[in-house]
Amino acid sequence: MDEEIKVKLRRYRKNIELNGKAMLLIGFWTVAKYFMIICFSDKTVMDLMGVTEEELEEYGIVETVAFFLILGVIFLMYVYLGRRAIIFAKGKKNNVFFLVFAAIFMLLTFAGLPGYFIEIKNDPSQFDTILAALFIDITTCFALGDMIYAAIQVNRLSKGTVLSEV
C-alpha cells in the first residue's frame, strides 16, 4: 500500500474517532442541559414540553415520562453513534450503518437551526444562552458532516486493502 494512502487513512480514521468522542460528549451535554434548565432556570418540564395547565392535569405523569423517555432515547442514539464511530475508526468493524444515524442527526440538527433565530426574536433577553446553543448545534452539524465524509473516504481508500496494513 502506498505511504500516502496510509497517511490519509490514519488521518480520516483519527477524524472519525474524534468526532465519535464528540458525539459522546454532545449526548452527555444534551442530558445535562435539560437537567440544568429544569433545576436552575425558571422553566419547568411543563414549559419545555409546551403544555398548558389543563393538559398537565389530564396527562401530567404520562407527558413527563414521555419527555424523559425521549431524552433518554436521544442520549442512547448519541452514545450508539459515538461508540460505533470509534469502533469503525479503530478498524475493528467495517459496518457503516452508524452513518445513517449520523445523517439523520445532521439533517434534524440543521433543520432546527432557524428555530434559534425565532427564539432570539421572541425573547431577546436570552440572547447569550440561545447563541451558545446555536454554536453547539452548528459544531454538532460540522462534526457529523466530517464523520460522514471521513468514513466515505476510508471506505474509498481501503477498497482492496487488508485492514492490518493500515
N, C-alpha and C positions, 0 to 999 in steps of 0.2 A: 504494500500500500504506500502510496506517495506520502512523503512527510507533510506536505501542505494540507492534504486531506485529513491526516491525523490531527493536525493543529486545529483545523476548522471543527472537526468532530468534538474535540475536547472543549473548545470554546462554546459550541452550541449546547453540549451536554451540561456544562457549567451554568449557562444561562437558564436552562430548564430546571436545574437543581435549585438555583437561587430563586427563581420565580415560584417553584413549588414551596419553598420555605416562606416566601412572601404570602402565598395563599393560606398557609397555616396561621401566620400572624394576622392576616386580614380576617380569617374566621374567628380567632380569639377576640380581635378588636370589635367585630360586629356584635358579639355577645356582650362584651364589656361595655360597649357604647350604650346599648339599650338598658342595661342594668344601671349605668351611671345616670342616664336620663330619668329613669324611674326613681332612683334613690336621691339624686341631688338637684333635680330641677323641679319646676312647678307642674310638670306634666305627669299624668298618671297613665297606667296601662289603658284606661278608657280613652284618654286623649290620643294615645299612639294608635289605637285601633280605629278611632274616628266614630265612636258610637255615642248615642245620646243616653241620658239617664234612664229613660223608659226601656231602651233596648238592653241596657246593662241590668236592670231589674229583671227583665224577662229571660235573658240569655247569659247573664253575668259570668258564671263559672265556666260555661261552655266556651264563650269567646275568649276568656283569659287563658284557658287551657289550650285552645287553638292557636292563640298568639304565641305562647311559649313553645308549642309543638312545631310551628312553622319556623320559629327562630332556631330551634334545635335541628331541624332538617337542613336549614341553610348552613348552620355550623358544620354538620356532618358532611355536607356536599363540599365545603371548602377543605375539610380535612381529607376527604377522599381525593379530591383534585390535587392537593399538595403532596400527599403521600405517593400517589400514582406517578406524579411528575418526577419526584425524587427517585423512585424505583426505576422509572424509564431512563432517567439521566445516568444512573449508575450502571445501566446495561443489563440489569437483572431480568427484566421482561421487556419485550418489544411490542406490547399491546398499546395502541394509541387511542383506545376508547375514551380515556380521560379527556381527550381533546374535544369531544362532543360537549362535555360539561363546561370546558373552558370557553368554547364558542358560545354556548347558551348564556353563561355568566357574563361574558363580554358584551353580548347583544343586550341583555337585560340592564346591565350597569350603564351602558352607553345610552340606552333609551330613557333611563331615569335621570340623566344629566340635566335636561331642560327644567325638570321639577325644582332644581335648586334656584334657578333664576326666578321662578314663580314664587318660591318661598321668600327670597330676598325682597321681592316686590311687596309681598303681603306682610312681612314682618322685618323691616329694616333694622330693628334693634338687635336681631340675632345674626347680623351680617358676618361677624367673625367666626361664629360657630358653623354657619352654613358654608362659608368659604372653605373652612378646614375640611368639612365633609366632602365638598366638591373636589378638592385636591386629592383626597384619599381615593375617591371613586375614579378620578382621571388616572391616578397612579395604578389602580387596580386594572383598568382597561389596558394601559400600557403593558403591564406585567403579563396579562393574559394574552395579548397580541404577540408579545415577544416569545412567550412559551409556545404558542401555536406555530409561529414562524420557525423557531429553532427546532421543534420536533419534526416539522416537514423537512427542514434541511438535513437533520440527522438521518431521517429515512432515505432521503435522496442520495446523500453521500455514502451511506453504508450499504447500499444495494450491492450484493455480491461479495461482501467482505465478512470475515469472521469477527464476531464481537470481541474476542480476546485480543485481536490485533490492535484495537483502538485503545 
